[in-house]
Amino acid sequence: MLWVVTREVLLEGHDLQVSPFPVWIRDFGDGGTSGKGSLLAHTPEELRAWAILNPAIDEIMVSEYLPGRNFACHLLYSKGAVAKIACYERLEYFMARTVMSGISGNISKGRLLNDRRLPEVAMSAIERILLKTGEQMQGIVAIDLREAADGSPMITEINLRHVAATYSFAAAGFNLAEAHLLVTLGRIDNIGTIEMLFPQQI
């Protein structure tokens, strides 16, 4: 579940029918990114306190809290078809102790992985969006996912851009930036395999 509300709604204590707590809250304004204003709120009183402490944030996203692992799946499309798949798990964030949520924006530790659930969920979501818009997907899309209590991956965010992990994939021999350029130039035959098999880590 997800709600988008104004700061005034939280300040006035309106019943958001947010249940059950805890819930995840963060900035939803234009340009809001990198976990700005992120907080795990356990009560309606904490929601109101967050609004008081963040007077510059006008639009707020309140969503169900997903307690499981934190993933991202990158898909490179060429004329509507998936040309590259690359996934990773976020393990630790830079300067995590400096923010209440522990999520500062960019990760300091992660691992590249192969998990078939992630691209399946990600591609299904993109297909549904394209059905609504009537567009053909071209280029890179980065889908953030987090596991629900039952372990199923749920999408939390979709970005139409490369992110910091692009470098990590390239360092491992799977260069998404180069593949993106080759797709843009129409050289799809030069981009190599659709997915790289990473060593299994425990």
TORGULUM-630247 format. One record per residue (C-alpha): residue in three letters; chain; x, y, z. Coordinates in nm, 4 decimals. Layout:
! residues N
   residuo   cadena          X          Y          Z
       ALA        A          X          Y          Z
...
This chain:
! residues 202
   residuo   cadena          X          Y          Z
       MET        A     0.0000     0.0000     0.0000
       LEU        A     0.1136     0.3534    -0.0746
       TRP        A    -0.0241     0.6985    -0.0003
       VAL        A     0.0900     1.0432    -0.1127
       VAL        A    -0.0124     1.3177     0.1305
       THR        A     0.0709     1.6779     0.2070
       ARG        A     0.2602     1.7959     0.5130
       GLU        A    -0.0588     1.9677     0.6358
       VAL        A    -0.2449     1.6369     0.6409
       LEU        A     0.0128     1.4931     0.8789
       LEU        A     0.0230     1.8061     1.0941
       GLU        A    -0.3543     1.8123     1.1334
       GLY        A    -0.3590     1.4483     1.2360
       HIS        A    -0.6079     1.3293     0.9734
       ASP        A    -0.6830     0.9580     0.9780
       LEU        A    -0.4814     0.8165     0.6889
       GLN        A    -0.6123     0.4657     0.7498
       VAL        A    -0.2504     0.3590     0.7514
       SER        A    -0.2469     0.0109     0.8967
       PRO        A    -0.0640    -0.1731     1.0233
       PHE        A     0.2289     0.0279     1.1528
       PRO        A     0.5217     0.0629     1.1094
       VAL        A     0.5194     0.2524     0.7792
       TRP        A     0.7930     0.3992     0.5644
       ILE        A     0.7852     0.7751     0.5038
       ARG        A     0.9979     0.9971     0.2739
       ASP        A     1.0026     1.3075     0.0571
       PHE        A     0.7827     1.2764    -0.2536
       GLY        A     0.8411     1.6219    -0.4018
       ASP        A     0.9932     1.6959    -0.7411
       GLY        A     1.3595     1.6049    -0.7357
       GLY        A     1.3267     1.4133    -0.4093
       THR        A     1.5811     1.1346    -0.4161
       SER        A     1.8523     0.9484    -0.2275
       GLY        A     1.6284     0.8703     0.0676
       LYS        A     1.5628     1.2365     0.1544
       GLY        A     1.3516     1.2549     0.4669
       SER        A     1.3304     0.8771     0.5039
       LEU        A     1.2004     0.7429     0.8334
       LEU        A     1.0424     0.4278     0.9697
       ALA        A     0.7404     0.5583     1.1633
       HIS        A     0.5817     0.3366     1.4280
       THR        A     0.2832     0.5535     1.5289
       PRO        A     0.0643     0.8401     1.3995
       GLU        A     0.2431     1.0632     1.6505
       GLU        A     0.5759     0.9889     1.4836
       LEU        A     0.4251     1.0832     1.1457
       ARG        A     0.3178     1.4213     1.2856
       ALA        A     0.6558     1.4760     1.4516
       TRP        A     0.8289     1.4018     1.1203
       ALA        A     0.6162     1.6701     0.9495
       ILE        A     0.7064     1.9230     1.2210
       LEU        A     1.0783     1.8476     1.1824
       ASN        A     1.0685     1.8705     0.8019
       PRO        A     0.9026     2.2050     0.7172
       ALA        A     1.0651     2.2201     0.3708
       ILE        A     0.9034     1.8940     0.2560
       ASP        A     0.5502     1.9512     0.1225
       GLU        A     0.4619     1.6186    -0.0396
       ILE        A     0.5149     1.2977     0.1522
       MET        A     0.5033     0.9340     0.0495
       VAL        A     0.3761     0.6950     0.3144
       SER        A     0.4059     0.3274     0.2294
       GLU        A     0.3875    -0.0196     0.3744
       TYR        A     0.7118    -0.1181     0.5429
       LEU        A     0.8930    -0.4035     0.3711
       PRO        A     1.1299    -0.5689     0.6220
       GLY        A     1.3276    -0.7950     0.3866
       ARG        A     1.6378    -0.7635     0.1699
       ASN        A     1.7004    -0.4580    -0.0481
       PHE        A     1.7584    -0.5165    -0.4223
       ALA        A     1.7878    -0.3397    -0.7556
       CYS        A     1.7407    -0.4767    -1.1059
       HIS        A     1.8770    -0.2974    -1.4130
       LEU        A     1.7191    -0.3707    -1.7494
       LEU        A     1.8585    -0.2436    -2.0794
       TYR        A     1.5997    -0.2357    -2.3572
       SER        A     1.6534    -0.2243    -2.7312
       LYS        A     1.3405    -0.1534    -2.9388
       GLY        A     1.1130    -0.2988    -2.6733
       ALA        A     1.3157    -0.6132    -2.6018
       VAL        A     1.5346    -0.6742    -2.2970
       ALA        A     1.9004    -0.6774    -2.4055
       LYS        A     2.0733    -0.6801    -2.0640
       ILE        A     1.9798    -0.7842    -1.7104
       ALA        A     2.1895    -0.7012    -1.4043
       CYS        A     2.0847    -0.7282    -1.0377
       TYR        A     2.2447    -0.6529    -0.7034
       GLU        A     2.1648    -0.6440    -0.3332
       ARG        A     2.2245    -0.3384    -0.1140
       LEU        A     2.3934    -0.4308     0.2124
       GLU        A     2.5238    -0.1077     0.3683
       TYR        A     2.4979     0.2668     0.3010
       PHE        A     2.7581     0.5439     0.3157
       MET        A     2.7384     0.7316     0.6476
       ALA        A     2.4272     0.5351     0.7440
       ARG        A     2.4553     0.6384     1.1086
       THR        A     2.4136     1.0061     1.0193
       VAL        A     2.0479     0.9623     0.9138
       MET        A     1.7586     0.8275     1.1202
       SER        A     1.6487     0.5806     0.8548
       GLY        A     1.9960     0.4326     0.8037
       ILE        A     1.9504     0.4938     0.4299
       SER        A     2.1698     0.7795     0.3127
       GLY        A     2.1238     0.7285    -0.0618
       ASN        A     2.4275     0.5508    -0.2059
       ILE        A     2.5504     0.2155    -0.0882
       SER        A     2.8963     0.1465     0.0494
       LYS        A     2.8618    -0.2310     0.0352
       GLY        A     2.6602    -0.4575    -0.1893
       ARG        A     2.6800    -0.7742    -0.3914
       LEU        A     2.6075    -0.8619    -0.7522
       LEU        A     2.3722    -1.1545    -0.7849
       ASN        A     2.1478    -1.3661    -1.0047
       ASP        A     1.7926    -1.3947    -0.8733
       ARG        A     1.5313    -1.4816    -1.1342
       ARG        A     1.2526    -1.3343    -0.9224
       LEU        A     1.3863    -0.9818    -0.9623
       PRO        A     1.3884    -0.9462    -1.3433
       GLU        A     1.0561    -1.1307    -1.3642
       VAL        A     0.8869    -0.8802    -1.1332
       ALA        A     1.0688    -0.5855    -1.2928
       MET        A     0.9857    -0.6812    -1.6520
       SER        A     0.6229    -0.7466    -1.5610
       ALA        A     0.5942    -0.3965    -1.4137
       ILE        A     0.7542    -0.2325    -1.7169
       GLU        A     0.5212    -0.4237    -1.9492
       ARG        A     0.2190    -0.2994    -1.7550
       ILE        A     0.3420     0.0591    -1.7755
       LEU        A     0.4014     0.0293    -2.1495
       LEU        A     0.0527    -0.1122    -2.2001
       LYS        A    -0.0864     0.1997    -2.0327
       THR        A     0.1327     0.4459    -2.2226
       GLY        A     0.1500     0.2754    -2.5616
       GLU        A     0.5230     0.3428    -2.5736
       GLN        A     0.8138     0.1200    -2.6754
       MET        A     1.0876     0.0838    -2.4144
       GLN        A     1.4358     0.1933    -2.5180
       GLY        A     1.7403     0.2399    -2.2950
       ILE        A     1.8138     0.1719    -1.9296
       VAL        A     1.5712     0.1360    -1.6422
       ALA        A     1.6682     0.0728    -1.2784
       ILE        A     1.4028    -0.0910    -1.0603
       ASP        A     1.4372    -0.0916    -0.6813
       LEU        A     1.2804    -0.3798    -0.4916
       ARG        A     1.2508    -0.4896    -0.1316
       GLU        A     1.1259    -0.8148     0.0138
       ALA        A     0.7944    -0.8214     0.1966
       ALA        A     0.7508    -1.0193     0.5178
       ASP        A     0.6817    -1.3349     0.3151
       GLY        A     1.0034    -1.2894     0.1134
       SER        A     0.8379    -1.1817    -0.2122
       PRO        A     1.0145    -0.8908    -0.3912
       MET        A     0.8050    -0.5749    -0.4179
       ILE        A     0.8894    -0.2733    -0.6340
       THR        A     0.9585     0.0472    -0.4424
       GLU        A     1.0928     0.2773    -0.7136
       ILE        A     1.1651     0.2943    -1.0887
       ASN        A     1.4341     0.5215    -1.2384
       LEU        A     1.5130     0.5867    -1.6045
       ARG        A     1.8869     0.6299    -1.5555
       HIS        A     2.2104     0.4612    -1.4610
       VAL        A     2.3004     0.4521    -1.0921
       ALA        A     2.6250     0.4087    -0.8988
       ALA        A     2.6172     0.0285    -0.9310
       THR        A     2.6814     0.0587    -1.3054
       TYR        A     3.0503     0.0916    -1.2175
       SER        A     3.0402    -0.2249    -1.0031
       PHE        A     2.8914    -0.4262    -1.2875
       ALA        A     3.1584    -0.2915    -1.5256
       ALA        A     3.4344    -0.3801    -1.2773
       ALA        A     3.3001    -0.7362    -1.2770
       GLY        A     3.3143    -0.7495    -1.6579
       PHE        A     2.9528    -0.6599    -1.7360
       ASN        A     2.9616    -0.3059    -1.8759
       LEU        A     2.6055    -0.1714    -1.8916
       ALA        A     2.7168     0.1785    -1.9934
       GLU        A     2.9031     0.0445    -2.2955
       ALA        A     2.6100    -0.1800    -2.3867
       HIS        A     2.3739     0.1188    -2.3594
       LEU        A     2.5922     0.3154    -2.6005
       LEU        A     2.6086     0.0244    -2.8458
       VAL        A     2.2289    -0.0165    -2.8338
       THR        A     2.1892     0.3570    -2.9001
       LEU        A     2.4211     0.3258    -3.2019
       GLY        A     2.2226     0.0276    -3.3322
       ARG        A     2.5062    -0.2190    -3.2695
       ILE        A     2.2971    -0.4697    -3.0749
       ASP        A     2.5039    -0.7633    -3.2035
       ASN        A     2.8109    -0.6309    -3.0209
       ILE        A     2.6730    -0.6144    -2.6667
       GLY        A     2.7369    -0.9765    -2.5637
       THR        A     2.5282    -1.1991    -2.3369
       ILE        A     2.2011    -1.0807    -2.1859
       GLU        A     2.3114    -1.1676    -1.8321
       MET        A     2.6319    -1.2503    -1.6492
       LEU        A     2.6537    -1.5378    -1.4018
       PHE        A     2.8077    -1.4063    -1.0809
       PRO        A     2.9729    -1.6372    -0.8254
       GLN        A     2.7272    -1.7408    -0.5563
       GLN        A     2.7944    -1.5707    -0.2242
       ILE        A     2.6804    -1.6682     0.1226
